[in-house]
Every structure is written in C-alpha cells, then in structure tokens.
C-alpha cells in the first residue's frame, strides 16, 4: 500500500494504526493523522484475517490480560510481604535490645 495516502475528508496525511476490536483484532488500517479529528478509516492496510484468527486472537488477548493481572497481584503481594518481614525483624530487634 502506498504510504502517501491522503484523508479524503480533510486532505491531511494518513497514519497506520492497529484495530483491537473483536471483529478485526490486530488488523492495521490507515486513518487521518490529525489529532482530535475523526475522519474514520481511510483504507485497510492489512488483508482480512481468516475466520479462525478472528476467533482465536481475542481469546488469547483475554488470557494474556488475565495472566498479566494475576502477575501484578502477585508482585503487589510480594511487596507487602517484604514490608511485613522487615517490620517483624525491626520489632524483634527492638524487643531483643530492651530485654537485655
């Protein structure tokens, strides 16, 4: 596809973006490059995907997002546990020093 595609509505340059809808997952398209102006899709950059890809990609994206969410929860939990461990050691040191 020629990269010098102009927007038919405003005459501005086009930019390639990626669709993340369930109907066209990861499919690239040309649209108006001007910010704040929605001239719509000028033309598809990629050919249509096969029906199986349209079915599989959204499921994979949901699965990946869920795994990332769980990983973030585990990271947050690990940070809390490290803080609790540090506080328990500080408490132990304070108690131990006052006992002797």
N, CA, C and O atoms as a printed pandas DataFrame, in Angstrom:
     atom_number atom_name residue_name chain_id  residue_number  x_coord  y_coord  z_coord
0              1         N          UNK        A               1    0.841   -1.182    0.000
1              2        CA          UNK        A               1    0.000    0.000    0.000
2              3         C          UNK        A               1    0.882    1.240    0.000
3              4         O          UNK        A               1    1.911    1.278    0.675
4              5         N          UNK        A               2    0.483    2.237   -0.746
5              6        CA          UNK        A               2    1.225    3.479   -0.822
6              7         C          UNK        A               2    1.081    4.247    0.489
7              8         O          UNK        A               2   -0.033    4.461    0.966
8              9         N          UNK        A               3    2.214    4.664    1.076
9             10        CA          UNK        A               3    2.189    5.357    2.363
10            11         C          UNK        A               3    1.739    6.809    2.231
11            12         O          UNK        A               3    1.489    7.457    3.247
12            13         N          UNK        A               4    1.627    7.342    1.013
13            14        CA          UNK        A               4    1.243    8.731    0.802
14            15         C          UNK        A               4   -0.265    8.886    0.636
15            16         O          UNK        A               4   -0.715    9.756   -0.109
16            17         N          UNK        A               5   -1.039    8.070    1.307
17            18        CA          UNK        A               5   -2.495    8.157    1.227
18            19         C          UNK        A               5   -2.942    9.404    1.976
19            20         O          UNK        A               5   -2.503    9.646    3.100
20            21         N          UNK        A               6   -3.807   10.190    1.360
21            22        CA          UNK        A               6   -4.335   11.408    1.979
22            23         C          UNK        A               6   -5.762   11.147    2.446
23            24         O          UNK        A               6   -6.492   10.350    1.856
24            25         N          UNK        A               7   -6.137   11.831    3.508
25            26        CA          UNK        A               7   -7.503   11.718    4.027
26            27         C          UNK        A               7   -8.463   12.351    3.023
27            28         O          UNK        A               7   -8.275   13.508    2.647
28            29         N          UNK        A               8   -9.489   11.619    2.580
29            30        CA          UNK        A               8  -10.417   12.186    1.603
30            31         C          UNK        A               8  -11.312   13.276    2.202
31            32         O          UNK        A               8  -11.849   14.099    1.460
32            33         N          UNK        A               9  -11.482   13.300    3.522
33            34        CA          UNK        A               9  -12.358   14.290    4.151
34            35         C          UNK        A               9  -11.675   15.633    4.368
35            36         O          UNK        A               9  -12.253   16.678    4.068
36            37         N          UNK        A              10  -10.432   15.615    4.895
37            38        CA          UNK        A              10   -9.765   16.880    5.229
38            39         C          UNK        A              10   -8.501   17.120    4.417
39            40         O          UNK        A              10   -7.925   18.205    4.495
40            41         N          UNK        A              11   -8.054   16.140    3.642
41            42        CA          UNK        A              11   -6.856   16.298    2.825
42            43         C          UNK        A              11   -5.554   16.119    3.578
43            44         O          UNK        A              11   -4.477   16.270    3.002
44            45         N          UNK        A              12   -5.641   15.797    4.866
45            46        CA          UNK        A              12   -4.444   15.621    5.686
46            47         C          UNK        A              12   -3.763   14.293    5.424
47            48         O          UNK        A              12   -4.307   13.433    4.731
48            49         N          UNK        A              13   -2.564   14.124    5.983
49            50        CA          UNK        A              13   -1.842   12.863    5.812
50            51         C          UNK        A              13   -2.505   11.740    6.605
51            52         O          UNK        A              13   -3.283   11.982    7.528
52            53         N          UNK        A              14   -2.181   10.522    6.226
53            54        CA          UNK        A              14   -2.742    9.370    6.942
54            55         C          UNK        A              14   -1.678    8.754    7.836
55            56         O          UNK        A              14   -0.484    9.008    7.674
56            57         N          UNK        A              15   -2.129    7.944    8.776
57            58        CA          UNK        A              15   -1.250    7.228    9.691
58            59         C          UNK        A              15   -1.781    5.802    9.816
59            60         O          UNK        A              15   -2.982    5.564    9.687
60            61         N          UNK        A              16   -0.878    4.860   10.068
61            62        CA          UNK        A              16   -1.297    3.465   10.220
62            63         C          UNK        A              16   -1.509    3.184   11.703
63            64         O          UNK        A              16   -0.627    3.441   12.522
64            65         N          UNK        A              17   -2.669    2.660   12.039
65            66        CA          UNK        A              17   -2.998    2.284   13.414
66            67         C          UNK        A              17   -3.427    0.823   13.433
67            68         O          UNK        A              17   -3.603    0.201   12.386
68            69         N          UNK        A              18   -3.592    0.288   14.637
69            70        CA          UNK        A              18   -3.981   -1.111   14.788
70            71         C          UNK        A              18   -5.329   -1.201   15.475
71            72         O          UNK        A              18   -5.551   -0.581   16.515
72            73         N          UNK        A              19   -6.216   -1.968   14.895
73            74        CA          UNK        A              19   -7.537   -2.207   15.470
74            75         C          UNK        A              19   -7.442   -3.315   16.513
75            76         O          UNK        A              19   -6.792   -4.334   16.279
76            77         N          UNK        A              20   -8.090   -3.119   17.666
77            78        CA          UNK        A              20   -8.130   -4.163   18.696
78            79         C          UNK        A              20   -9.572   -4.560   18.990
79            80         O          UNK        A              20   -9.883   -4.996   20.098
80            81         N          UNK        A              21  -10.448   -4.411   18.007
81            82        CA          UNK        A              21  -11.828   -4.833   18.189
82            83         C          UNK        A              21  -11.921   -6.344   18.042
83            84         O          UNK        A              21  -11.010   -6.980   17.513
84            85         N          UNK        A              22  -13.019   -6.913   18.508
85            86        CA          UNK        A              22  -13.186   -8.364   18.388
86            87         C          UNK        A              22  -13.427   -8.779   16.936
87            88         O          UNK        A              22  -13.142   -9.917   16.565
88            89         N          UNK        A              23  -13.940   -7.883   16.128
89            90        CA          UNK        A              23  -14.196   -8.206   14.721
90            91         C          UNK        A              23  -12.911   -8.146   13.898
91            92         O          UNK        A              23  -12.715   -8.963   12.999
92            93         N          UNK        A              24  -12.031   -7.184   14.198
93            94        CA          UNK        A              24  -10.774   -7.005   13.454
94            95         C          UNK        A              24   -9.582   -6.941   14.412
95            96         O          UNK        A              24   -8.917   -5.908   14.480
96            97         N          UNK        A              25   -9.297   -8.004   15.145
97            98        CA          UNK        A              25   -8.195   -7.941   16.111
98            99         C          UNK        A              25   -6.834   -7.868   15.422
99           100         O          UNK        A              25   -6.539   -8.657   14.524
100          101         N          UNK        A              26   -6.014   -6.916   15.852
101          102        CA          UNK        A              26   -4.640   -6.744   15.366
102          103         C          UNK        A              26   -4.556   -6.445   13.869
103          104         O          UNK        A              26   -3.521   -6.676   13.243
104          105         N          UNK        A              27   -5.632   -5.937   13.305
105          106        CA          UNK        A              27   -5.622   -5.594   11.880
106          107         C          UNK        A              27   -5.283   -4.109   11.739
107          108         O          UNK        A              27   -5.882   -3.261   12.401
108          109         N          UNK        A              28   -4.319   -3.807   10.872
109          110        CA          UNK        A              28   -3.884   -2.425   10.704
110          111         C          UNK        A              28   -4.733   -1.714    9.653
111          112         O          UNK        A              28   -5.217   -2.316    8.694
112          113         N          UNK        A              29   -4.895   -0.390    9.878
113          114        CA          UNK        A              29   -5.685    0.414    8.958
114          115         C          UNK        A              29   -5.091    1.810    8.850
115          116         O          UNK        A              29   -4.364    2.254    9.738
116          117         N          UNK        A              30   -5.405    2.499    7.758
117          118        CA          UNK        A              30   -4.992    3.887    7.565
118          119         C          UNK        A              30   -6.121    4.790    8.025
119          120         O          UNK        A              30   -7.289    4.548    7.721
120          121         N          UNK        A              31   -5.762    5.837    8.766
121          122        CA          UNK        A              31   -6.756    6.818    9.186
122          123         C          UNK        A              31   -6.100    8.192    9.186
123          124         O          UNK        A              31   -4.889    8.311    9.001
124          125         N          UNK        A              32   -6.897    9.216    9.393
125          126        CA          UNK        A              32   -6.404   10.588    9.402
126          127         C          UNK        A              32   -5.407   10.764   10.545
127          128         O          UNK        A              32   -5.647   10.294   11.657
128          129         N          UNK        A              33   -4.292   11.440   10.275
129          130        CA          UNK        A              33   -3.235   11.625   11.276
130          131         C          UNK        A              33   -3.487   12.818   12.184
131          132         O          UNK        A              33   -2.794   12.975   13.190
132          133         N          UNK        A              34   -4.463   13.667   11.857
133          134        CA          UNK        A              34   -4.719   14.856   12.673
134          135         C          UNK        A              34   -5.356   14.458   13.997
135          136         O          UNK        A              34   -6.329   13.706   14.029
136          137         N          UNK        A              35   -4.794   14.974   15.097
137          138        CA          UNK        A              35   -5.324   14.674   16.430
138          139         C          UNK        A              35   -6.661   15.385   16.633
139          140         O          UNK        A              35   -6.851   16.523   16.204
140          141         N          UNK        A              36   -7.568   14.694   17.290
141          142        CA          UNK        A              36   -8.863   15.284   17.614
142          143         C          UNK        A              36   -9.866   15.260   16.476
143          144         O          UNK        A              36  -11.025   15.631   16.663
144          145         N          UNK        A              37   -9.443   14.836   15.320
145          146        CA          UNK        A              37  -10.355   14.763   14.170
146          147         C          UNK        A              37  -10.590   13.296   13.855
147          148         O          UNK        A              37   -9.639   12.536   13.672
148          149         N          UNK        A              38  -11.851   12.897   13.790
149          150        CA          UNK        A              38  -12.177   11.511   13.481
150          151         C          UNK        A              38  -12.791   11.460   12.092
151          152         O          UNK        A              38  -14.008   11.556   11.933
152          153         N          UNK        A              39  -11.947   11.310   11.106
153          154        CA          UNK        A              39  -12.417   11.193    9.724
154          155         C          UNK        A              39  -12.771    9.752    9.376
155          156         O          UNK        A              39  -13.260    9.477    8.280
156          157         N          UNK        A              40  -12.525    8.835   10.305
157          158        CA          UNK        A              40  -12.829    7.433   10.065
158          159         C          UNK        A              40  -11.691    6.713    9.369
159          160         O          UNK        A              40  -10.631    7.284    9.113
160          161         N          UNK        A              41  -11.934    5.457    9.072
161          162        CA          UNK        A              41  -10.931    4.631    8.401
162          163         C          UNK        A              41  -10.879    5.017    6.929
163          164         O          UNK        A              41  -11.908    5.096    6.258
164          165         N          UNK        A              42   -9.671    5.254    6.439
165          166        CA          UNK        A              42   -9.495    5.566    5.023
166          167         C          UNK        A              42   -9.462    4.274    4.223
167          168         O          UNK        A              42  -10.157    4.126    3.218
168          169         N          UNK        A              43   -8.627    3.329    4.698
169          170        CA          UNK        A              43   -8.492    2.056    3.997
170          171         C          UNK        A              43   -7.815    1.066    4.935
171          172         O          UNK        A              43   -7.070    1.458    5.834
172          173         N          UNK        A              44   -8.076   -0.203    4.723
173          174        CA          UNK        A              44   -7.395   -1.235    5.499
174          175         C          UNK        A              44   -5.992   -1.406    4.961
175          176         O          UNK        A              44   -5.799   -1.435    3.745
176          177         N          UNK        A              45   -5.009   -1.519    5.837
177          178        CA          UNK        A              45   -3.617   -1.731    5.449
178          179         C          UNK        A              45   -3.338   -3.222    5.286
179          180         O          UNK        A              45   -2.615   -3.631    4.377
180          181         N          UNK        A              46   -3.915   -4.026    6.172
181          182        CA          UNK        A              46   -3.739   -5.481    6.133
182          183         C          UNK        A              46   -4.932   -6.133    5.449
183          184         O          UNK        A              46   -6.042   -5.604    5.508
184          185         N          UNK        A              47   -4.718   -7.276    4.802
185          186        CA          UNK        A              47   -5.857   -8.010    4.233
186          187         C          UNK        A              47   -6.721   -8.577    5.360
187          188         O          UNK        A              47   -6.261   -8.679    6.497
188          189         N          UNK        A              48   -7.963   -8.945    5.057
189          190        CA          UNK        A              48   -8.828   -9.529    6.090
190          191         C          UNK        A              48   -8.207  -10.797    6.677
191          192         O          UNK        A              48   -7.502  -11.537    5.991
192          193         N          UNK        A              49   -8.482  -11.029    7.950
193          194        CA          UNK        A              49   -7.957  -12.220    8.619
194          195         C          UNK        A              49   -8.899  -13.389    8.379
195          196         O          UNK        A              49  -10.084  -13.205    8.102
196          197         N          UNK        A              50   -8.353  -14.589    8.491
197          198        CA          UNK        A              50   -9.192  -15.770    8.335
198          199         C          UNK        A              50  -10.137  -15.867    9.542
199          200         O          UNK        A              50   -9.803  -15.372   10.619
200          201         N          UNK        A              51  -11.299  -16.490    9.381
201          202        CA          UNK        A              51  -12.275  -16.566   10.473
202          203         C          UNK        A              51  -11.716  -17.200   11.748
203          204         O          UNK        A              51  -12.086  -16.801   12.853
204          205         N          UNK        A              52  -10.844  -18.165   11.603
205          206        CA          UNK        A              52  -10.263  -18.816   12.787
206          207         C          UNK        A              52   -9.413  -17.836   13.597
207          208         O          UNK        A              52   -9.465  -17.845   14.827
208          209         N          UNK        A              53   -8.644  -17.004   12.929
209          210        CA          UNK        A              53   -7.837  -15.997   13.627
210          211         C          UNK        A              53   -8.724  -15.009   14.369
211          212         O          UNK        A              53   -8.416  -14.607   15.491
212          213         N          UNK        A              54   -9.824  -14.621   13.738
213          214        CA          UNK        A              54  -10.755  -13.692   14.383
214          215         C          UNK        A              54  -11.340  -14.317   15.645
215          216         O          UNK        A              54  -11.647  -13.603   16.600
216          217         N          UNK        A              55  -11.498  -15.633   15.662
217          218        CA          UNK        A              55  -11.990  -16.334   16.856
218          219         C          UNK        A              55  -10.914  -16.461   17.921
219          220         O          UNK        A              55  -11.176  -16.228   19.101
220          221         N          UNK        A              56   -9.710  -16.827   17.516
221          222        CA          UNK        A              56   -8.650  -17.186   18.462
222          223         C          UNK        A              56   -7.983  -15.969   19.101
223          224         O          UNK        A              56   -7.744  -15.975   20.309
224          225         N          UNK        A              57   -7.680  -14.937   18.335
225          226        CA          UNK        A              57   -6.907  -13.805   18.859
226          227         C          UNK        A              57   -7.581  -13.127   20.049
227          228         O          UNK        A              57   -6.897  -12.873   21.040
228          229         N          UNK        A              58   -8.887  -12.815   20.016
229          230        CA          UNK        A              58   -9.490  -12.197   21.207
230          231         C          UNK        A              58   -9.390  -13.075   22.459
231          232         O          UNK        A              58   -9.189  -12.563   23.560
232          233         N          UNK        A              59   -9.528  -14.385   22.294
233          234        CA          UNK        A              59   -9.392  -15.292   23.445
234          235         C          UNK        A              59   -7.972  -15.258   23.991
235          236         O          UNK        A              59   -7.771  -15.239   25.206
236          237         N          UNK        A              60   -6.999  -15.250   23.106
237          238        CA          UNK        A              60   -5.603  -15.179   23.541
238          239         C          UNK        A              60   -5.318  -13.851   24.244
239          240         O          UNK        A              60   -4.600  -13.820   25.244
240          241         N          UNK        A              61   -5.874  -12.762   23.727
241          242        CA          UNK        A              61   -5.678  -11.458   24.365
242          243         C          UNK        A              61   -6.296  -11.429   25.759
243          244         O          UNK        A              61   -5.690  -10.912   26.698
244          245         N          UNK        A              62   -7.504  -11.983   25.896
245          246        CA          UNK        A              62   -8.144  -12.033   27.221
246          247         C          UNK        A              62   -7.315  -12.865   28.185
247          248         O          UNK        A              62   -7.131  -12.488   29.342
248          249         N          UNK        A              63   -6.818  -13.990   27.706
249          250        CA          UNK        A              63   -5.994  -14.864   28.534
250          251         C          UNK        A              63   -4.708  -14.157   28.957
251          252         O          UNK        A              63   -4.307  -14.230   30.118
252          253         N          UNK        A              64   -4.070  -13.481   28.021
253          254        CA          UNK        A              64   -2.839  -12.756   28.326
254          255         C          UNK        A              64   -3.101  -11.640   29.339
255          256         O          UNK        A              64   -2.320  -11.455   30.272
256          257         N          UNK        A              65   -4.192  -10.900   29.160
257          258        CA          UNK        A              65   -4.535   -9.827   30.095
258          259         C          UNK        A              65   -4.799  -10.373   31.486
259          260         O          UNK        A              65   -4.401   -9.756   32.474
260          261         N          UNK        A              66   -5.457  -11.510   31.583
261          262        CA          UNK        A              66   -5.724  -12.131   32.883
262          263         C          UNK        A              66   -4.417  -12.555   33.550
263          264         O          UNK        A              66   -4.239  -12.352   34.751
264          265         N          UNK        A              67   -3.509  -13.139   32.784
265          266        CA          UNK        A              67   -2.214  -13.543   33.334
266          267         C          UNK        A              67   -1.409  -12.333   33.807
267          268         O          UNK        A              67   -0.746  -12.394   34.842
268          269         N          UNK        A              68   -1.463  -11.245   33.059
269          270        CA          UNK        A              68   -0.768  -10.026   33.475
270          271         C          UNK        A              68   -1.375   -9.464   34.754
271          272         O          UNK        A              68   -0.652   -8.973   35.620
272          273         N          UNK        A              69   -2.700   -9.533   34.880
273          274        CA          UNK        A              69   -3.370   -9.050   36.085
274          275         C          UNK        A              69   -2.950   -9.881   37.294
275          276         O          UNK        A              69   -2.657   -9.329   38.355
276          277         N          UNK        A              70   -2.918  -11.198   37.139
277          278        CA          UNK        A              70   -2.514  -12.089   38.233
278          279         C          UNK        A              70   -1.051  -11.844   38.602
279          280         O          UNK        A              70   -0.707  -11.823   39.784
280          281         N          UNK        A              71   -0.196  -11.661   37.606
281          282        CA          UNK        A              71    1.223  -11.393   37.879
282          283         C          UNK        A              71    1.385  -10.089   38.657
283          284         O          UNK        A              71    2.212  -10.009   39.566
284          285         N          UNK        A              72    0.605   -9.073   38.309
285          286        CA          UNK        A              72    0.671   -7.800   39.029
286          287         C          UNK        A              72    0.192   -7.966   40.465
287          288         O          UNK        A              72    0.775   -7.392   41.385
288          289         N          UNK        A              73   -0.866   -8.748   40.662
289          290        CA          UNK        A              73   -1.348   -9.014   42.021
290          291         C          UNK        A              73   -0.274   -9.718   42.841
291          292         O          UNK        A              73   -0.067   -9.384   44.008
292          293         N          UNK        A              74    0.400  -10.675   42.250
293          294        CA          UNK        A              74    1.463  -11.404   42.959
294          295         C          UNK        A              74    2.629  -10.480   43.296
295          296         O          UNK        A              74    3.206  -10.576   44.379
296          297         N          UNK        A              75    2.972   -9.599   42.384
297          298        CA          UNK        A              75    4.047   -8.638   42.642
298          299         C          UNK        A              75    3.672   -7.721   43.797
299          300         O          UNK        A              75    4.493   -7.453   44.674
300          301         N          UNK        A              76    2.430   -7.238   43.798
301          302        CA          UNK        A              76    1.962   -6.382   44.890
302          303         C          UNK        A              76    1.978   -7.134   46.215
303          304         O          UNK        A              76    2.381   -6.590   47.243
304          305         N          UNK        A              77    1.537   -8.381   46.182
305          306        CA          UNK        A              77    1.524   -9.200   47.392
306          307         C          UNK        A              77    2.950   -9.442   47.895
307          308         O          UNK        A              77    3.195   -9.416   49.101
308          309         N          UNK        A              78    3.876   -9.674   46.986
309          310        CA          UNK        A              78    5.274   -9.889   47.367
310          311         C          UNK        A              78    5.846   -8.646   48.055
311          312         O          UNK        A              78    6.566   -8.759   49.047
312          313         N          UNK        A              79    5.524   -7.464   47.529
313          314        CA          UNK        A              79    5.990   -6.221   48.153
314          315         C          UNK        A              79    5.437   -6.080   49.569
315          316         O          UNK        A              79    6.161   -5.686   50.483
316          317         N          UNK        A              80    4.163   -6.400   49.750
317          318        CA          UNK        A              80    3.556   -6.323   51.084
318          319         C          UNK        A              80    4.231   -7.292   52.047
319          320         O          UNK        A              80    4.492   -6.953   53.202
320          321         N          UNK        A              81    4.510   -8.494   51.565
321          322        CA          UNK        A              81    5.149   -9.495   52.421
322          323         C          UNK        A              81    6.565   -9.065   52.811
323          324         O          UNK        A              81    6.982   -9.287   53.948
324          325         N          UNK        A              82    7.292   -8.466   51.904
325          326        CA          UNK        A              82    8.635   -7.975   52.219
326          327         C          UNK        A              82    8.570   -6.885   53.284
327          328         O          UNK        A              82    9.400   -6.851   54.193
328          329         N          UNK        A              83    7.585   -5.996   53.173
329          330        CA          UNK        A              83    7.420   -4.946   54.185
330          331         C          UNK        A              83    7.085   -5.556   55.540
331          332         O          UNK        A              83    7.616   -5.133   56.567
332          333         N          UNK        A              84    6.209   -6.542   55.537
333          334        CA          UNK        A              84    5.839   -7.192   56.797
334          335         C          UNK        A              84    7.043   -7.901   57.410
335          336         O          UNK        A              84    7.227   -7.860   58.626
336          337         N          UNK        A              85    7.857   -8.543   56.595
337          338        CA          UNK        A              85    9.054   -9.215   57.092
338          339         C          UNK        A              85   10.023   -8.207   57.703
339          340         O          UNK        A              85   10.575   -8.445   58.777
340          341         N          UNK        A              86   10.225   -7.100   57.029
341          342        CA          UNK        A              86   11.107   -6.055   57.543
342          343         C          UNK        A              86   10.592   -5.517   58.875
343          344         O          UNK        A              86   11.362   -5.355   59.822
344          345         N          UNK        A              87    9.296   -5.241   58.945
345          346        CA          UNK        A              87    8.716   -4.741   60.198
346          347         C          UNK        A              87    8.831   -5.764   61.317
347          348         O          UNK        A              87    9.088   -5.397   62.464
348          349         N          UNK        A              88    8.647   -7.031   61.005
349          350        CA          UNK        A              88    8.760   -8.053   62.051
350          351         C          UNK        A              88   10.193   -8.146   62.570
351          352         O          UNK        A              88   10.412   -8.328   63.767
352          353         N          UNK        A              89   11.170   -8.020   61.667
353          354        CA          UNK        A              89   12.574   -8.037   62.104
354          355         C          UNK        A              89   12.903   -6.804   62.935
355          356         O          UNK        A              89   13.624   -6.902   63.928
356          357         N          UNK        A              90   12.389   -5.656   62.545
357          358        CA          UNK        A              90   12.607   -4.445   63.345
358          359         C          UNK        A              90   11.985   -4.594   64.729
359          360         O          UNK        A              90   12.593   -4.220   65.732
360          361         N          UNK        A              91   10.799   -5.131   64.780
361          362        CA          UNK        A              91   10.137   -5.367   66.063
362          363         C          UNK        A              91   10.964   -6.325   66.920
363          364         O          UNK        A              91   11.146   -6.095   68.115
364          365         N          UNK        A              92   11.460   -7.391   66.312
365          366        CA          UNK        A              92   12.289   -8.365   67.024
366          367         C          UNK        A              92   13.549   -7.700   67.578
367          368         O          UNK        A              92   13.925   -7.948   68.724
368          369         N          UNK        A              93   14.197   -6.868   66.785
369          370        CA          UNK        A              93   15.417   -6.184   67.232
370          371         C          UNK        A              93   15.119   -5.243   68.389
371          372         O          UNK        A              93   15.869   -5.198   69.364
372          373         N          UNK        A              94   14.023   -4.488   68.285
373          374        CA          UNK        A              94   13.652   -3.560   69.360
374          375         C          UNK        A              94   13.352   -4.326   70.636
375          376         O          UNK        A              94   13.843   -3.953   71.701
376          377         N          UNK        A              95   12.576   -5.363   70.560
377          378        CA          UNK        A              95   12.233   -6.159   71.742
378          379         C          UNK        A              95   13.487   -6.806   72.319
379          380         O          UNK        A              95   13.677   -6.804   73.536
380          381         N          UNK        A              96   14.327   -7.346   71.482
381          382        CA          UNK        A              96   15.547   -8.019   71.942
382          383         C          UNK        A              96   16.492   -7.041   72.644
383          384         O          UNK        A              96   17.092   -7.386   73.662
384          385         N          UNK        A              97   16.629   -5.818   72.105
385          386        CA          UNK        A              97   17.530   -4.842   72.732
386          387         C          UNK        A              97   17.004   -4.367   74.076
387          388         O          UNK        A              97   17.803   -4.093   74.972
388          389         N          UNK        A              98   15.711   -4.260   74.250
389          390        CA          UNK        A              98   15.155   -3.815   75.530
390          391         C          UNK        A              98   15.126   -4.932   76.563
391          392         O          UNK        A              98   15.048   -4.661   77.761
392          393         N          UNK        A              99   15.188   -6.163   76.125
393          394        CA          UNK        A              99   15.192   -7.280   77.075
394          395         C          UNK        A              99   16.556   -7.418   77.739
395          396         O          UNK        A              99   16.633   -7.903   78.868
396          397         N          UNK        A             100   17.607   -7.017   77.093
397          398        CA          UNK        A             100   18.953   -7.198   77.650
398          399         C          UNK        A             100   19.596   -5.903   77.862
399          400         O          UNK        A             100   20.736   -5.848   78.325
